[in-house]
Amino acid sequence: MVYHRLKPRVGAAELAPLLATGELLPVTVQGWTAPGYVHRDHAGLLEQALGGRLRATHTALLSPFDPLVWDRARLRAMFDFDYSLECYTPAARRRYGYFVLPILHCGQLVGRLDAKAHRGDGVFEVKSIELEPGVAITPRLLAALAQTLVDTARWHGAPQVRVVRSRPAGLTRLLRAELHLLA
């Protein structure tokens, strides 16, 4: 099932037939007062997760329009991540940038990226990349970020990645070195 821009509050009337047919499985989520739901096709993954055998391995830049991101209450509840799309905020009041993308790394939201694709010049400009407080810069994180930036840049038709600024400041140098290894 795909729900495009469905209001985040789905009621009992919409859930009842899906639960009755077994299409959705109710799950208890620690810290939530209401149940969560898993599609029956993912029951095996749910069992792996409950058994501690499911490990997140992917790194991705999330769109502000991804259902996980645009439901800000769910984003805070699941990841303790506060996000807003700042393109409608006057430039002087922006905290992170014009079109900031959350960075998902191995099941955690670890940072934010503000980038612009200069397709005519073939350059994917990382205006800023900012890690969340407490996120350690590890070799695995650097390699994954660099590969994700290269993949995203190629997808945009701007294969040269240029990192302008980061927080923490030392991340810029380390990320440039990692990107050089991929070139």
Disulfide bonds with the S-S distance in Angstrom:
none
